[in-house]
Amino acid sequence: MSVETREVPPSGTQPRAVPTSDWSLSWQGVRTVTQLELRQRVRSTRWKIALVVWFVVVGLITLLTSGAVTMMFDDPSMGADGAGGTMFGVVVFFVLFLGLLVAPALTAPAINGDRAAGTLATLQATLLTPAEIVVGKLLAAWLAALAFLAASVPFIVWAFAVGGLPFWSLVSVVLVLAVVLGVVCAVGLGFSALTAKTSGSAVLTYLTVGGLSVVTLALFGLSAPLVTTTEDVRTWSAPTDYDWEDTEPPECGWTVQTQDVWHSERTWWLLAANPFVIVADAQPLADPETYESAADPLTLIQYGVRFARTGPPAEQDWCGDMWFTVDGRDTQLTSPVEEQQPSESEVWPWGLGIYVLLGAGGIVTAVRRLRIPAHRLPQGTRVA
């Protein structure tokens, strides 16, 4: 006589249905993978040491920056455009720089490391879908990256309080930093699923981050000759026969001159993918009357990329740079040309759009590589 037995789920829970798609997602599956990943990180002594070192280094840099900018800016009336704004920008960019170094290390070994250790096959043998495994690992890595960002928030707030900046500057900068770190984690996860060795995925992720941070800026500068044309430009200047010893100021007039004109409005989009540009442009646009005297990197980069998007001015103004002497006093020549204003269109949404596409590409790649049965694996890859 045979007795049929079946497993009864615990009270208050429902048995999970067998997923029908690799892209099926459930909160229970994502949470399970996330908890497993976070528990491994919390138990890791190296992760705790890295978090403490991060806190100490950011605090030390903030303290040194505070002392340096205090020596540079002796005038306390400069406010946000002086020591405070500079301190805020330096601290934010340093946190971003460290984040771009740490985030790839959080996800580069997430999949190929588990595959080499033989633990990935255990997850794949359960009812967890490839999408749940990938999203769970990504969420755990992002939370770990946010822990490093949270350790930096006290110093960012300190620099923000010194600068007297608008509150939205603090909120926008922190939110954009969090999004950038999440995208880098997604890219690292994609390379981790694509390569067999953790060293390979780490190198590819760092190359991607370096390309976004450095190569985009280099390409923008190197492409200048490609978008420079020779054009006839109306140029305002003092008469060439003016006697600068005369006590009467010259009259500013215009002539048409043939000049090389750099059309940066055709290549500004190269800067949109730079993480430092995205963070700088996310803050509210600074006052146009004070940006020329600003020294903080956030404002300088923001106006630089906005002017690059605006393109060259329609008229060249040389009168505003000329000075003459009347009764022993230096006086600036009055210019009839209105000063060009930067574009009011934000650049950071375009950058975040590019980052979202990169992150989505990493997720799609990881899910496709975790499909069961695997149609093709790199040579030497361990299955279980």
C-alpha positions as CSV (number, residue, x, y, z in Angstrom):
1,M,0.0,0.0,0.0
2,S,1.5,3.3,-1.0
3,V,0.9,6.6,0.7
4,E,0.9,9.8,-1.2
5,T,2.6,12.7,0.6
6,R,2.9,16.4,-0.3
7,E,4.6,19.3,1.3
8,V,2.2,21.7,3.1
9,P,3.3,25.4,3.0
10,P,3.6,27.1,6.3
11,S,0.5,28.8,7.7
12,G,-0.2,32.2,6.3
13,T,1.9,31.7,3.1
14,Q,0.9,30.7,-0.4
15,P,2.9,28.3,-2.6
16,R,4.6,30.1,-5.3
17,A,3.6,29.3,-8.9
18,V,6.2,28.2,-11.4
19,P,7.3,31.2,-13.4
20,T,6.6,31.1,-17.1
21,S,9.1,33.7,-18.2
22,D,12.7,34.7,-17.6
23,W,11.5,38.2,-17.0
24,S,8.9,37.3,-14.3
25,L,9.4,39.4,-11.2
26,S,8.0,39.0,-7.8
27,W,8.8,41.0,-4.6
28,Q,9.3,37.7,-2.8
29,G,12.0,36.5,-5.2
30,V,13.8,39.9,-5.4
31,R,13.7,40.2,-1.6
32,T,15.1,36.7,-1.1
33,V,18.1,37.4,-3.4
34,T,18.7,40.8,-1.9
35,Q,18.7,39.5,1.6
36,L,21.2,36.8,0.7
37,E,23.5,39.3,-0.9
38,L,23.3,41.8,1.9
39,R,23.9,39.2,4.6
40,Q,27.1,38.1,2.9
41,R,28.2,41.7,2.7
42,V,27.4,42.5,6.3
43,R,29.3,39.4,7.5
44,S,32.3,40.5,5.4
45,T,35.0,42.2,7.4
46,R,36.5,43.9,4.3
47,W,33.2,45.6,3.5
48,K,33.0,47.1,7.0
49,I,36.6,48.2,6.9
50,A,36.0,49.8,3.5
51,L,33.0,51.7,4.9
52,V,35.1,53.0,7.8
53,V,38.0,54.0,5.6
54,W,35.5,55.8,3.3
55,F,34.1,57.8,6.2
56,V,37.5,58.8,7.5
57,V,38.9,59.7,4.1
58,V,35.9,61.8,3.1
59,G,35.9,63.5,6.5
60,L,39.6,64.3,6.2
61,I,39.2,65.7,2.7
62,T,36.3,67.9,3.9
63,L,38.4,69.2,6.8
64,L,41.4,69.9,4.6
65,T,39.2,71.6,2.0
66,S,37.6,73.7,4.6
67,G,41.0,75.0,5.7
68,A,42.2,75.5,2.2
69,V,39.2,77.5,0.9
70,T,39.3,79.6,4.1
71,M,42.8,80.7,3.3
72,M,41.9,81.3,-0.3
73,F,38.8,83.4,0.4
74,D,39.5,86.0,3.0
75,D,36.4,88.0,2.2
76,P,33.5,86.5,4.2
77,S,30.9,88.5,2.2
78,M,31.6,86.3,-0.9
79,G,29.1,83.8,0.5
80,A,28.0,80.9,-1.8
81,D,30.2,82.1,-4.6
82,G,33.3,82.0,-2.3
83,A,34.5,79.6,0.3
84,G,31.2,77.8,0.9
85,G,30.4,77.2,-2.7
86,T,33.9,76.0,-3.5
87,M,33.9,73.7,-0.4
88,F,30.6,72.2,-1.4
89,G,31.7,71.6,-5.0
90,V,35.0,70.0,-4.0
91,V,33.4,67.6,-1.5
92,V,30.6,66.6,-3.9
93,F,33.1,65.8,-6.7
94,F,35.4,63.9,-4.4
95,V,32.5,61.8,-3.2
96,L,31.5,61.2,-6.8
97,F,35.1,60.2,-7.7
98,L,35.3,57.7,-4.8
99,G,31.9,56.4,-5.7
100,L,32.9,55.7,-9.3
101,L,35.9,53.7,-7.9
102,V,33.9,51.7,-5.3
103,A,30.6,51.0,-7.3
104,P,32.3,48.7,-9.9
105,A,33.8,46.6,-7.2
106,L,30.4,45.9,-5.7
107,T,28.9,44.2,-8.8
108,A,31.9,43.1,-10.9
109,P,32.1,39.7,-9.1
110,A,28.4,39.4,-8.4
111,I,27.6,36.7,-11.1
112,N,30.9,35.3,-12.4
113,G,32.2,35.1,-8.8
114,D,29.2,33.1,-7.7
115,R,29.5,30.9,-10.8
116,A,33.1,30.2,-10.0
117,A,32.2,29.4,-6.4
118,G,29.4,27.0,-7.5
119,T,26.7,29.0,-5.7
120,L,25.0,30.5,-8.7
121,A,23.7,27.2,-9.9
122,T,21.9,26.7,-6.6
123,L,19.9,29.9,-7.2
124,Q,19.2,28.9,-10.8
125,A,17.9,25.5,-9.6
126,T,15.1,27.2,-7.5
127,L,11.9,28.9,-8.7
128,L,13.8,32.2,-8.9
129,T,13.8,33.6,-12.4
130,P,16.9,35.2,-14.0
131,A,15.3,38.6,-13.7
132,E,14.7,38.1,-10.0
133,I,18.3,37.0,-9.5
134,V,19.7,40.0,-11.4
135,V,17.4,42.6,-9.9
136,G,18.0,41.2,-6.4
137,K,21.8,41.4,-6.8
138,L,21.5,44.8,-8.3
139,L,19.4,46.1,-5.5
140,A,21.8,44.7,-2.9
141,A,24.8,46.3,-4.6
142,W,23.0,49.6,-5.0
143,L,22.0,49.6,-1.3
144,A,25.7,48.9,-0.4
145,A,26.7,51.8,-2.6
146,L,24.1,54.0,-0.9
147,A,25.6,53.1,2.4
148,F,28.8,54.6,1.3
149,L,26.9,57.7,0.0
150,A,25.1,57.9,3.4
151,A,28.4,57.9,5.2
152,S,29.3,61.0,3.1
153,V,26.0,62.9,3.6
154,P,27.1,64.5,6.9
155,F,30.1,66.1,5.2
156,I,28.1,67.1,2.2
157,V,25.6,68.8,4.5
158,W,28.4,70.5,6.4
159,A,29.8,72.0,3.1
160,F,26.3,72.9,2.0
161,A,25.6,74.7,5.3
162,V,28.8,76.7,5.0
163,G,28.0,77.7,1.4
164,G,24.5,79.0,2.1
165,L,23.3,77.4,-1.2
166,P,19.6,76.8,-2.1
167,F,18.2,73.7,-0.4
168,W,17.4,72.2,-3.8
169,S,21.1,72.1,-4.6
170,L,21.6,69.7,-1.8
171,V,18.6,67.5,-2.7
172,S,19.4,67.4,-6.5
173,V,23.1,66.6,-6.0
174,V,22.5,63.8,-3.6
175,L,19.7,62.2,-5.7
176,V,21.8,62.4,-8.9
177,L,24.8,60.9,-7.1
178,A,22.5,58.0,-6.0
179,V,21.3,57.4,-9.5
180,V,24.8,57.5,-11.0
181,L,26.0,54.9,-8.5
182,G,23.0,52.7,-9.3
183,V,23.7,52.8,-13.0
184,V,27.4,52.0,-12.5
185,C,26.3,49.0,-10.4
186,A,24.0,47.8,-13.3
187,V,26.8,48.2,-15.8
188,G,29.1,46.1,-13.6
189,L,26.5,43.5,-13.2
190,G,26.1,43.1,-17.0
191,F,29.9,42.7,-17.5
192,S,29.9,40.2,-14.6
193,A,27.4,38.0,-16.4
194,L,29.2,38.5,-19.8
195,T,32.8,37.5,-18.7
196,A,34.1,34.4,-17.0
197,K,36.6,36.1,-14.7
198,T,35.9,38.7,-12.1
199,S,39.1,40.6,-13.1
200,G,37.7,40.9,-16.7
201,S,34.4,42.3,-15.5
202,A,36.1,44.7,-13.1
203,V,38.4,46.0,-15.9
204,L,35.6,46.5,-18.4
205,T,33.5,48.3,-15.8
206,Y,36.3,50.7,-14.9
207,L,37.0,51.3,-18.6
208,T,33.4,52.2,-19.1
209,V,33.5,54.6,-16.1
210,G,36.8,56.1,-17.3
211,G,35.3,56.5,-20.8
212,L,32.3,58.4,-19.4
213,S,34.4,60.6,-17.1
214,V,37.5,61.3,-19.2
215,V,37.1,60.2,-22.8
216,T,33.9,62.2,-23.3
217,L,35.7,65.3,-22.3
218,A,38.7,64.5,-24.5
219,L,36.5,63.8,-27.5
220,F,34.7,67.1,-27.0
221,G,38.0,69.0,-27.2
222,L,39.5,66.9,-30.0
223,S,36.4,67.3,-32.1
224,A,36.7,71.1,-32.1
225,P,38.5,71.2,-35.5
226,L,35.8,69.1,-37.0
227,V,33.1,71.7,-36.1
228,T,35.1,74.8,-36.7
229,T,34.2,76.8,-39.8
230,T,35.5,80.0,-41.4
231,E,32.8,82.6,-41.4
232,D,32.3,86.4,-41.8
233,V,31.6,87.7,-38.3
234,R,30.6,91.3,-37.3
235,T,33.2,92.4,-34.8
236,W,32.8,95.5,-32.5
237,S,36.0,97.3,-31.6
238,A,37.6,100.7,-31.3
239,P,38.8,102.4,-34.5
240,T,42.2,101.2,-35.6
241,D,43.5,104.8,-35.9
242,Y,42.4,105.9,-32.4
243,D,45.0,107.7,-30.4
244,W,45.0,106.1,-27.0
245,E,46.7,109.2,-25.5
246,D,43.6,111.2,-26.3
247,T,41.4,112.3,-23.4
248,E,38.2,111.6,-25.2
249,P,37.0,107.9,-25.3
250,P,36.8,106.2,-28.7
251,E,33.5,105.3,-30.3
252,C,32.9,101.6,-30.6
253,G,32.2,100.6,-34.2
254,W,31.9,97.3,-36.1
255,T,33.6,95.7,-39.0
256,V,33.1,92.4,-40.8
257,Q,36.0,90.1,-40.3
258,T,36.7,86.5,-41.4
259,Q,37.3,84.3,-38.4
260,D,37.4,80.7,-37.4
261,V,34.1,79.9,-35.5
262,W,33.8,76.9,-33.2
263,H,30.3,75.5,-33.3
264,S,30.3,73.8,-29.9
265,E,26.5,73.5,-30.1
266,R,27.0,70.6,-32.4
267,T,29.1,68.5,-30.0
268,W,27.8,69.5,-26.6
269,W,26.1,66.2,-26.2
270,L,29.4,64.5,-25.7
271,L,29.6,66.3,-22.3
272,A,26.1,65.2,-21.4
273,A,27.3,61.7,-20.6
274,N,30.0,62.9,-18.2
275,P,29.0,62.1,-14.6
276,F,30.6,65.2,-13.2
277,V,28.7,67.3,-15.7
278,I,25.4,65.6,-14.8
279,V,25.9,66.3,-11.1
280,A,27.0,69.9,-11.7
281,D,24.1,70.7,-14.0
282,A,21.5,69.1,-11.7
283,Q,21.7,72.0,-9.3
284,P,19.7,75.2,-9.9
285,L,21.3,77.6,-12.4
286,A,23.4,80.1,-10.6
287,D,22.8,83.9,-10.9
288,P,24.1,85.1,-14.3
289,E,25.4,88.3,-12.6
290,T,27.6,86.3,-10.2
291,Y,28.8,83.3,-12.2
292,E,31.8,85.1,-13.7
293,S,33.2,85.6,-10.1
294,A,32.3,82.1,-9.0
295,A,35.1,79.7,-8.1
296,D,33.3,76.6,-7.2
297,P,33.6,73.7,-9.7
298,L,29.8,73.0,-9.8
299,T,29.0,76.4,-11.1
300,L,31.9,76.7,-13.4
301,I,31.2,73.3,-15.1
302,Q,27.4,74.1,-15.2
303,Y,28.0,77.4,-17.1
304,G,30.7,75.9,-19.2
305,V,28.4,73.2,-20.6
306,R,25.5,75.6,-20.9
307,F,27.6,78.0,-23.0
308,A,28.8,75.0,-25.1
309,R,25.2,74.2,-25.8
310,T,24.4,77.8,-26.7
311,G,27.2,78.0,-29.3
312,P,29.2,80.9,-30.6
313,P,27.8,84.4,-30.3
314,A,26.3,86.1,-33.3
315,E,28.7,89.1,-32.9
316,Q,32.1,89.4,-31.5
317,D,32.5,92.1,-28.8
318,W,36.0,93.5,-28.3
319,C,34.9,96.8,-26.9
320,G,34.0,95.5,-23.5
321,D,37.6,94.4,-23.0
322,M,39.1,97.8,-23.8
323,W,40.1,100.4,-21.2
324,F,41.1,104.1,-21.7
325,T,42.3,106.7,-19.3
326,V,40.4,109.9,-18.6
327,D,41.8,112.4,-16.1
328,G,44.1,109.8,-14.7
329,R,41.3,107.2,-14.1
330,D,40.9,104.0,-16.0
331,T,37.5,103.6,-17.6
332,Q,36.1,100.7,-19.5
333,L,34.7,101.3,-22.9
334,T,31.0,101.0,-23.2
335,S,29.9,98.2,-25.5
336,P,26.7,98.2,-27.6
337,V,26.6,94.4,-27.8
338,E,24.5,92.6,-25.2
339,E,26.3,89.9,-23.3
340,Q,25.5,86.4,-24.4
341,Q,23.5,84.3,-21.9
342,P,23.9,80.6,-21.4
343,S,21.2,78.2,-22.6
344,E,18.4,77.7,-20.1
345,S,17.8,74.1,-21.3
346,E,19.1,71.6,-18.8
347,V,21.8,69.1,-19.9
348,W,21.5,66.6,-17.0
349,P,18.3,65.0,-18.2
350,W,20.0,63.9,-21.4
351,G,22.9,62.5,-19.4
352,L,20.6,60.6,-17.1
353,G,18.8,59.3,-20.2
354,I,22.1,57.9,-21.5
355,Y,22.8,56.4,-18.1
356,V,19.4,54.7,-18.0
357,L,20.0,53.1,-21.3
358,L,23.4,51.9,-20.1
359,G,21.9,50.4,-17.0
360,A,19.1,48.8,-18.9
361,G,21.6,47.3,-21.2
362,G,23.5,45.8,-18.3
363,I,20.4,44.3,-16.8
364,V,19.2,42.8,-20.1
365,T,22.6,41.3,-20.7
366,A,22.7,39.7,-17.2
367,V,19.2,38.3,-17.5
368,R,20.0,36.8,-21.0
369,R,23.2,35.2,-19.7
370,L,21.4,33.5,-16.7
371,R,18.7,31.8,-18.8
372,I,18.3,28.1,-18.3
373,P,19.2,26.0,-20.1
374,A,22.3,27.9,-21.1
375,H,22.9,27.7,-24.9
376,R,26.5,28.9,-24.8
377,L,29.0,29.4,-22.0
378,P,32.5,30.8,-22.1
379,Q,35.2,28.1,-22.2
380,G,36.2,27.0,-18.8
381,T,33.1,28.3,-17.1
382,R,31.9,26.3,-14.1
383,V,28.2,25.3,-14.2
384,A,27.8,23.8,-10.7
